[in-house]
Amino acid sequence: MTVLSAALAFTLAPTGAPSAAAAATPSPSAGQLAFRELFRELVETDTSVATGSCTLLAQKIAVRFQGAGFAEDQITLFRDGDFPLDGGLVVTVPGTSARAKPMLLLGHIDVVNARRIDWQRDPFKFIEEDGYFYGRGTSDMKVLDAIWIDTLLRFRAEGFKPKRTIKLALTCGEESGARVNGVQWLATYRPELLSAAFALNEGGGGTTDGHGKVLNQAMQIGEKAYRNFDLEALNPGGHSSTPVDDNAIYDLADALQRVRALKFPVHFNDTTRTYFAKVGAARGDALGAAMARLAADPTDHVAEAAVSTDRTLNSMLRTTCVATLIEGGHASNALPQRARATINCRIVPGEDAETTREALSKAIGNPNILINASGRIRPVAVPPALDAKIVGPAEKLVARYYPGVPLVPAMMTGATDATYLGPLGIPTYGVPGPLGDPDGNGLHGLNERHSVASAYIARDFLHDLVKVYAAQE
């Protein structure tokens, strides 16, 4: 089956069909079955910080490359000696041109924690059901990890000789960084393994309407900053048999209610304004019309209200802060002496940690609630330029694989390891390809899944895209 016919065979169902993922698809080809097995191994190797090991998966991936004939000096396994479970690997495919600078394929292999008791299916079993692959990491981001690995293995089988060196870095610690972040470690101790003219990463991808229609493909150009703040209420406490209104848990609860009600203002930048204008015009529905109106006039509160009903679009519009962790008290028969909550903020470019902290303080309106930055502090991501050598090939291949679907620049609402590449001078782009549904596909939540059809199309799409970039000088 040719690349184009394979793409057409897995074209997503039209609007009104049961769902893109559930649409009937032909039997997978031998190459797709090999990719599926690779994807399965990645998902079924637990790499969560709570119960898994990135080092084990890195070793398994190294074995695959060794078995395909990659030389020992092309495969670098690495880990911090203090964190033996958090290893990764870098694979290098030498280029034939002395003039062409390397390109970097980046992927994190760690996943968010998952408890079997909460899931309908075992989170670390790769299950294909109703047109979806289920399992922790299927969407974030082992589907892209599998595509990167598969692409280099296919290049070798095809005898493809890239002009520019291709580097693949698969690292740990992106999701929690509780112990060590692999990209940060490489940037500090082995920067030569990352050095590249540009990098391709997670953060882009396509969006469906949830009923089979692909609305757009996006190339990520920049992302929000990631900051945590701890809210803390302190109190002398006392015996619970003689309660008073002055209670640390009540004070914290009041503060959290105000954080819940806090809505930051609309803050467009060039990327998000373009995204809202182009995607809005292409959607052809009421929400799309509201997106286009808001891009033209950010003070249009009716359009803002309509757009804000979509959780993803709302997060692209503004800084967001949400409570994610809470703890308080020290005994069931004692008044609490301390109550604390963690507020996770995703900050749009143009705002910063201090302006966000000030907004939280103003909304809470209680000087007795302590607000302190907490957790790891990532560098602020550096948005890459819209380089025609990067965007042009992607536009052509999107037109081929996803006819009629626009490629738009987008700002990622989360944070990625691209933040650690900025200080090295490596512009980083989130690639189009894998599709997401409006409900988020269970990313960081329960029953994570990825469309089977989407995975197979994206595999061929990104294979071709990397090949075009690798052939450039």
C-alpha positions in Angstrom: 0.0 0.0 0.0 1.5 3.4 -0.9 1.8 6.1 1.6 -1.0 8.1 0.0 -3.4 5.2 -0.4 -2.7 4.2 3.2 -3.7 7.7 4.3 -6.8 7.7 2.3 -7.7 4.2 3.6 -7.7 5.6 7.1 -9.4 8.9 6.3 -11.5 9.8 9.3 -15.2 9.4 9.1 -17.3 12.4 7.9 -19.2 14.6 10.2 -22.2 12.8 11.6 -20.5 9.4 11.6 -20.2 7.6 15.0 -16.7 8.8 15.5 -13.4 9.1 13.7 -11.9 6.4 15.8 -14.8 4.0 15.5 -15.0 4.2 11.7 -14.3 1.0 9.9 -10.7 0.5 8.8 -9.0 -2.1 6.7 -6.7 -4.7 8.2 -3.3 -3.1 9.2 -0.4 -3.6 6.9 2.8 -5.4 8.1 4.4 -2.1 8.8 1.5 -0.9 10.8 1.5 -4.1 12.8 5.1 -3.7 13.6 4.4 -0.1 14.7 1.5 -1.3 16.8 3.7 -3.8 18.6 6.3 -1.1 19.3 3.5 1.2 20.6 2.3 -1.7 22.8 5.7 -2.2 24.3 6.0 1.4 25.1 2.6 1.6 26.8 2.9 -1.6 28.7 6.3 -0.6 30.2 5.2 1.4 33.2 7.2 4.7 33.3 5.2 6.6 35.9 7.2 8.2 38.7 5.2 6.3 41.3 5.6 2.7 40.1 7.6 2.6 36.9 11.1 2.9 35.4 12.1 5.0 32.4 15.5 3.3 32.5 13.9 0.0 31.7 12.0 1.3 28.7 15.1 3.2 27.4 17.0 -0.1 27.5 14.2 -1.9 25.6 14.3 0.8 22.9 18.1 0.5 22.7 17.7 -3.2 22.1 15.4 -2.5 19.2 17.9 -0.2 17.6 20.7 -2.6 18.1 18.6 -5.3 16.5 18.1 -3.1 13.5 21.8 -2.8 13.0 22.5 0.6 14.6 26.1 0.8 15.7 27.1 1.1 19.4 28.3 4.6 19.0 24.9 5.7 17.6 23.1 4.8 20.8 23.7 6.6 24.1 22.0 5.4 27.2 22.2 7.9 30.1 21.0 8.5 33.6 21.8 10.5 36.7 23.5 8.2 39.2 21.3 9.5 42.0 18.1 8.6 40.1 18.6 5.1 38.6 15.0 4.8 37.4 14.9 8.0 35.4 17.2 7.2 32.5 16.8 7.9 28.8 18.6 7.5 25.5 19.8 9.4 22.5 20.0 7.8 19.0 22.0 9.5 16.3 21.7 8.9 12.5 24.7 10.6 10.9 24.1 12.9 7.9 26.0 13.0 4.7 26.4 16.8 4.4 29.0 18.7 6.3 27.0 21.9 5.8 23.6 20.8 7.0 23.2 21.2 10.8 21.5 18.4 12.8 17.8 18.2 13.6 16.5 16.9 16.9 13.4 14.7 17.5 12.4 15.1 21.2 10.1 12.9 23.3 9.5 12.2 26.9 8.9 8.5 27.8 7.6 9.1 31.3 3.8 9.2 32.0 1.5 10.6 34.6 0.7 8.2 37.5 -2.3 5.9 37.0 -4.1 3.7 39.5 -5.8 0.5 38.3 -8.6 1.0 40.8 -9.7 4.2 39.1 -9.6 3.0 35.5 -12.1 0.9 33.6 -9.2 -0.9 32.0 -5.7 -1.7 33.3 -3.8 1.6 32.5 -0.6 -0.3 31.7 -2.2 -2.8 29.3 -2.4 -1.8 25.6 -6.0 -2.4 24.7 -7.6 -1.8 21.3 -11.3 -1.2 21.6 -13.9 0.6 19.4 -11.3 2.3 17.2 -9.1 3.5 20.0 -5.9 2.4 21.7 -6.3 2.6 25.5 -3.6 2.9 28.1 -1.6 5.4 30.0 0.6 7.4 27.6 -1.3 6.5 24.4 -1.8 10.1 23.7 0.7 11.8 26.0 3.1 11.1 24.4 4.0 7.5 23.6 2.2 7.6 20.3 4.7 10.3 19.1 7.6 8.4 20.8 6.6 5.3 18.8 6.4 7.3 15.6 9.9 8.8 16.2 11.4 5.4 16.8 9.5 3.8 13.9 10.6 6.5 11.6 14.3 6.0 12.2 13.9 2.2 11.9 12.1 2.7 8.6 14.8 5.0 7.3 17.4 2.3 8.0 15.3 -0.4 6.3 14.7 1.9 3.3 18.4 2.7 3.0 17.6 6.4 3.4 20.7 8.6 3.9 19.8 11.9 5.5 21.8 15.0 4.5 21.5 16.4 8.0 22.2 14.3 11.1 19.1 13.2 12.9 19.1 13.0 16.7 16.4 11.3 18.7 16.3 12.1 22.4 13.9 10.1 24.6 13.9 11.4 28.2 12.3 11.1 31.6 11.0 13.6 34.1 8.8 15.8 31.9 5.6 14.9 33.6 6.7 15.3 37.2 10.3 16.3 37.4 10.1 15.0 41.0 13.5 13.5 40.7 15.3 14.7 37.6 14.4 16.1 34.2 16.2 14.3 31.4 16.4 17.2 28.9 17.6 19.6 31.6 20.2 17.0 32.6 21.4 16.6 29.0 21.5 20.4 28.5 23.7 20.6 31.6 26.0 17.6 31.2 25.8 16.5 27.6 24.6 19.4 25.5 26.4 18.1 22.4 23.8 15.3 22.3 21.0 17.9 21.9 22.8 20.4 19.7 20.7 21.0 16.6 19.4 23.7 14.2 15.9 23.0 15.3 13.8 20.4 17.2 10.5 18.7 16.7 8.5 17.9 19.8 5.0 17.3 21.2 2.6 20.2 21.5 1.1 20.4 18.0 -1.3 18.0 16.4 -4.8 18.0 15.0 -8.3 18.6 16.5 -11.5 16.8 15.7 -15.1 17.8 16.4 -15.6 14.5 18.2 -17.7 13.2 15.4 -15.1 12.3 12.8 -14.4 15.7 11.2 -10.8 17.0 11.4 -11.1 20.7 12.1 -7.4 21.7 11.9 -3.8 20.7 12.1 -1.6 22.9 14.3 2.1 23.5 14.6 3.0 24.6 18.0 4.7 28.0 18.1 5.4 28.8 21.8 3.7 27.7 25.0 2.5 28.9 28.3 4.7 29.2 31.3 4.2 26.8 34.2 4.2 28.0 37.8 2.8 26.5 41.1 1.8 28.6 44.1 1.1 27.2 47.6 -1.7 28.9 49.5 -1.3 28.4 53.2 -3.4 29.3 56.2 -1.9 29.1 59.7 -3.7 29.0 63.1 -2.9 28.2 66.8 -5.5 25.4 66.6 -6.9 23.8 69.8 -9.3 21.2 70.9 -12.1 20.3 68.5 -14.7 20.3 71.3 -14.5 24.1 71.6 -14.5 25.3 68.0 -14.2 28.9 66.8 -14.9 30.5 63.5 -11.2 31.3 63.1 -10.2 28.0 61.4 -7.3 27.4 59.0 -9.3 25.0 56.8 -12.3 27.4 56.6 -9.9 30.3 55.7 -8.3 28.1 53.0 -11.7 27.0 51.7 -12.8 30.7 51.4 -9.6 31.5 49.5 -10.1 28.5 47.1 -13.6 29.7 46.3 -12.2 33.1 45.3 -9.5 31.4 43.1 -12.2 29.4 41.5 -14.1 32.5 40.6 -11.0 34.3 39.3 -11.0 34.7 35.5 -8.0 36.3 33.9 -8.6 38.7 31.0 -8.3 37.7 27.3 -4.7 38.1 26.3 -4.0 37.4 22.6 -0.6 37.2 21.0 0.2 37.0 17.3 0.0 33.1 17.3 -3.3 32.8 19.2 -4.9 35.6 17.3 -4.0 33.9 14.0 -5.2 30.6 15.4 -8.6 31.9 16.4 -9.1 33.8 13.2 -8.2 30.9 10.8 -9.7 28.1 12.8 -12.8 30.1 13.5 -13.3 30.8 9.8 -12.7 27.2 8.8 -15.1 25.6 11.4 -18.3 26.8 9.8 -20.3 26.7 13.0 -21.5 29.0 15.8 -18.4 28.5 17.9 -16.1 29.2 14.9 -18.0 32.4 14.2 -17.5 33.5 17.8 -13.8 32.6 17.6 -13.4 34.8 14.5 -15.3 37.7 16.1 -13.2 37.5 19.2 -10.0 37.5 17.2 -11.1 40.7 15.5 -12.4 42.3 18.7 -11.1 41.0 22.1 -13.6 43.2 23.9 -16.6 41.3 22.3 -17.8 39.8 25.6 -20.6 37.8 23.9 -18.1 36.1 21.7 -15.8 35.6 24.7 -18.5 33.9 26.6 -19.3 31.5 23.8 -15.6 30.6 23.2 -14.9 30.1 26.9 -17.4 27.2 27.0 -14.7 25.2 25.2 -12.1 24.2 27.8 -9.2 24.1 25.3 -10.1 27.4 23.6 -10.6 29.0 27.0 -7.2 28.0 28.1 -5.6 29.5 25.0 -7.3 32.8 25.7 -5.9 33.6 29.1 -3.8 32.7 32.0 -5.5 30.0 34.1 -5.0 29.0 37.7 -6.6 25.9 39.3 -6.3 24.0 42.6 -4.7 20.6 42.2 -3.6 19.5 45.7 -4.9 20.1 49.2 -3.9 19.1 52.7 -4.7 20.3 56.2 -5.1 19.4 59.9 -3.1 17.1 62.0 -5.7 15.1 64.0 -9.4 14.3 63.8 -10.1 15.7 67.3 -8.0 18.9 66.9 -8.6 22.3 65.3 -6.3 22.6 62.3 -3.1 24.5 62.8 -2.3 24.5 59.1 -4.1 24.0 55.8 -2.4 24.2 52.4 -3.4 24.0 48.7 -1.3 24.0 45.5 -2.5 26.2 42.7 -1.2 25.3 39.3 -1.0 28.3 36.9 -0.4 28.3 33.2 0.7 31.8 32.2 0.3 33.3 28.8 3.3 35.1 27.2 3.3 38.7 28.2 2.4 37.9 31.8 4.7 36.4 34.4 4.8 34.7 37.8 4.7 38.0 39.7 1.7 39.5 37.9 -0.1 36.1 38.4 0.7 36.0 42.1 -0.6 39.6 42.4 -3.9 38.6 40.7 -4.3 35.7 43.1 -3.6 37.9 46.1 -6.1 40.5 45.0 -8.8 37.9 44.3 -8.3 36.1 47.7 -8.3 39.4 49.5 -7.0 37.9 52.8 -3.5 39.0 53.8 -3.3 36.1 56.3 -3.2 33.6 53.4 0.4 33.1 52.5 1.1 32.8 48.7 4.4 31.3 47.9 5.9 29.9 44.7 6.6 26.2 44.9 7.8 23.2 42.9 10.3 23.3 40.1 10.8 26.5 38.1 11.0 25.9 34.4 12.7 28.4 32.1 10.2 30.5 30.1 9.7 29.0 26.7 11.2 30.9 23.7 8.7 31.0 20.8 10.4 29.9 17.6 10.2 31.9 14.3 7.7 30.8 11.7 10.5 29.5 9.4 9.4 28.8 5.9 11.7 25.8 5.8 9.8 24.3 8.7 6.2 25.5 8.0 6.3 25.0 4.2 6.9 21.3 4.1 4.3 20.7 6.9 1.7 22.7 4.9 2.2 20.6 1.8 2.0 17.3 3.6 -1.0 18.4 5.7 -2.8 19.2 2.3 -1.8 15.7 1.1 -2.8 13.6 4.2 -5.6 15.8 5.5 -7.2 17.4 2.4 -9.0 20.6 3.1 -7.7 20.9 6.6 -5.8 24.1 7.5 -2.4 24.1 9.2 -2.4 26.9 11.8 0.1 28.2 14.3 -0.9 27.4 17.9 0.2 28.1 21.4 0.3 25.1 23.7 -1.6 25.6 26.9 0.5 23.2 28.8 4.3 23.1 29.2 6.9 20.9 27.5 10.6 20.2 27.6 11.0 22.8 24.9 11.7 25.2 27.7 15.1 23.6 28.3 16.1 23.9 24.6 15.5 27.7 24.4 18.7 28.5 26.4 20.7 26.3 24.1 19.4 28.3 21.1 17.4 25.4 19.6 14.0 26.6 18.2 11.4 23.9 19.0 8.2 23.2 17.1 5.3 21.0 18.2 4.5 18.9 15.1 1.1 18.4 13.5 -0.2 14.9 13.0 -1.8 13.0 15.9 -5.4 14.0 16.5 -7.2 14.8 19.7 -10.9 14.9 20.5 -12.7 17.8 22.3 -12.9 15.8 25.6 -9.1 15.6 25.8 -8.8 11.8 25.3 -8.1 11.3 29.0 -4.7 13.0 29.0 -3.5 13.1 32.6 -6.8 11.6 33.6 -8.7 8.4 33.4 -9.0 5.9 30.5 -6.5 7.7 28.3 -6.9 6.8 24.6 -5.7 7.6 21.1 -7.5 6.9 17.8 -6.2 3.9 15.9 -6.8 5.6 12.5 -5.1 8.8 13.7 -2.0 6.9 14.9 -1.5 5.1 11.6 -2.0 8.2 9.5 0.3 10.3 11.7 2.9 7.6 11.5 3.2 8.0 7.7 2.7 11.8 7.7 5.5 12.3 10.2 7.8 9.8 8.5 7.5 11.9 5.3 7.9 15.2 7.2 11.0 14.2 8.9 12.4 12.8 5.7 11.9 16.2 4.0 13.6 18.1 6.8 16.5 15.6 6.9 17.1 16.1 3.2 17.5 19.8 3.5 20.8 21.6 3.5 
